[in-house]
Amino acid sequence: MAESVLVVPRKFLFPPHHGSVQGFVEGTGKALLRLVREHGSFAPREEAEGDPSRKQIIPYAVIVSGRRVFVMKRGRRGGESRLHDKVTLGVGGHINPEDLRGDDLASAIDAGFRRELEEEVVIEGGHRSRIVGLLNDDSNPVGQVHYGVVYRVELDAPTVRVRETELLEGELTEPEALKDYEHRMETWSRINKAHFWPG
């Protein structure tokens, strides 16, 4: 069965007379949640990936422990070839109809975030999470069809690891070391690094 993903038409995210915002914008995401409730829908992923008139809403979690940040390195066996060998500071993915709670489309964002976190990493301890901003980058084909909801996940203890070790590697890293990975970072991670860990 074909995968369906949550989308919002670009014209509602970026009204024509305002233009599109690029990069990271701090905030709680309340305006986006309202737009998702009013204009969101589920569409076949295969169609959405080639349709820049719609943005797929992607929860994107940055995991931190104290001042350290969790860095993941993608292998060549993952399903998205455009991301092979890339380094990411975010855990995230598409929102599907099974993430929906009741008839509130916006509820699917948080449920999708929690599902993706559970699928991609093992956190052996407590943690707190909150939306810290939104992320948009239309400079490349992947970014043109995705819109990020950035979560900050703060760990109670430095115990986190990737779940799919055949696809990913992961480690907590000092912010100063991020510059060593920057040339391999996917675009969203470079944007997040520039905002949270400049230099």
N, C-alpha and C positions, 0 to 999 in steps of 0.2 A: 504494500500500500504506500502511495506517495506521501512524503512528509509535508505537512502544512505548517506555516510559520506566521507569527504575528507581524502585521505590517500596518503602517500609517502612510497615507498619501503625502508626498513631499510638500504639496501646496499648503497643507495644514500645518506642518512643522515649520515651514519657511514661507510665509505669505509672500507673493511675488513682489510687493512694494517694499519688503524689508530685506530681501536677499537672504542667503543662507549663512549661518554662523559656522565658522571653521575653528576646529581645535576643541579645547576643554573649557567648559563653562561651569563654574561652581554653582551649586544649588541643591535643593531637596528633590527636584523633579516633579513638584506638584502640578505645574502647568502641563508637563508631558503626560502625566497620569490622566489629567482631564481630557487631553486630546485623544489619548488611547480609548477612553470611555466613549467619546463622541464619534470618532472617525476610524478607530482600529478595526481590523478584521483579520481572519486567517486566510492565507493564500498558498497555493502549491509552491514549495520552495524552489522547484526547478524554474518556474515562471518568475518568481520574485528575484532570483539571483541575476536575471538579465533585464530587470526593469527599474531603472533609476527614478522613475516617477513615484515609486513607493520605497519606503525605508523599512527594513526589517529591524525590529527593536531587539537589542542584544544586551542583557545584563552582563556586566564586565567587572569582576571582583578583583581588587588589589588587596593582597594578603600581607599584613605586617605583624611583626613581633618586636615590640619596642621600636628601635630605629631601623631594624633590618626589614628587608622586603623579600618576598618569595618570588624567585625567578624560575621560569620553566623553559626548557629547550625542547623544541619539537623535533621528532625524528622524521624519517621519510616514509613511514608506514601509515600515517594518518590519512583521513579521507579527503582533506582539503589540500590539494597539491600546491596551491598558491602560498601555503603557510609552511611548507617543508623547510627544515633547517633554520627556522626562525626562532628568535627568543621572544618570550612574552612575559609581561608583568601582570597579566590579567587572566583570570579563570572565567570563562563565559561561553555562551552559545545561544542558539535560537530558542524561542518560546513557542511551544506547541499547544494544540487544543487540550491535551491532557493536563496542562498546567492551570487551566481555567478553574476558578473556584466560584461556583454559582454562576450568575450572569454578569459579573463585574469583570470586564476585560482587563482592567488595570491590575486586578489581583493576580493575573497570570505572570506579571513581571516578577514580583517577589517570589512566587512559587517556582518560576523558572530559574531564578537566581539560586534558590536553595537546592533545587534538583541538580543544576550544573555543578555547584560546589561539591555536593555529595558524590557525583559521578566522577569528578576529576581529581579530587584530593581527599586524603584522610587526615582529619584534624583530631588529634588525641588530647582533647582538653576543651575547655570552654572558649567561646569567642563571641564578639559583639560585631554587628554589622549595621551600616547605614548608607543611604545614598548620599554621595558627596558632589555629584555633578553629572553633566551630560557631555557626550563626546561625538563630534562629527568631523569627518575628513573626506572631502570629495575629490582628492587629488589622485585617486587610483580606483580601478574597477571594483575592488572589494569594498572600499569605503563608500563608494557612490550608492551602494544599495543597503548599507547598514547604519544604524544609529545607536550609540552606546549609552547605557545607563550605568554609571560608574559607582560601584559599591566599595567602601573601605571595610575590610574584615580585620579586626584587631584580635590577635590571639592572646589567651591568658598564659600560655606556655609555648615555647618555641618547638612545638611538635607537630609538624605538617609534612606530608610527603605526597607525591603523585600516586594515583591509584593504578593507572595504566603504564607500568614501567617499560613496556615494550614500545610505547609510542612517545613517551615523555621522560625527561629528567627534571628534577626540581631541587632547589636549595634556597635557604634563607641567606641573603647577601647584604653586606654593608652597603649603604647608598653610594659610597665613594667608588665601589667596584663596578657600578652600573655602566660607567663610561666604557669599560672593556667589552661590554656586550652591545653597545649602542648601534654599531654598524650592522648587526644582525637582527635588531629589533623590528618587529612588525610596526606599522605606522602608529597604531593606537598606543602601543607601549612607549614609543618615542615621545608622543604627545604627553602621556602621563608622566614620564620621567622629567620632561622639561618643566611641567607644572609643579610636581611634588618634590623632585630631587634635581633641581637645576645644577649645572656645573659638570 
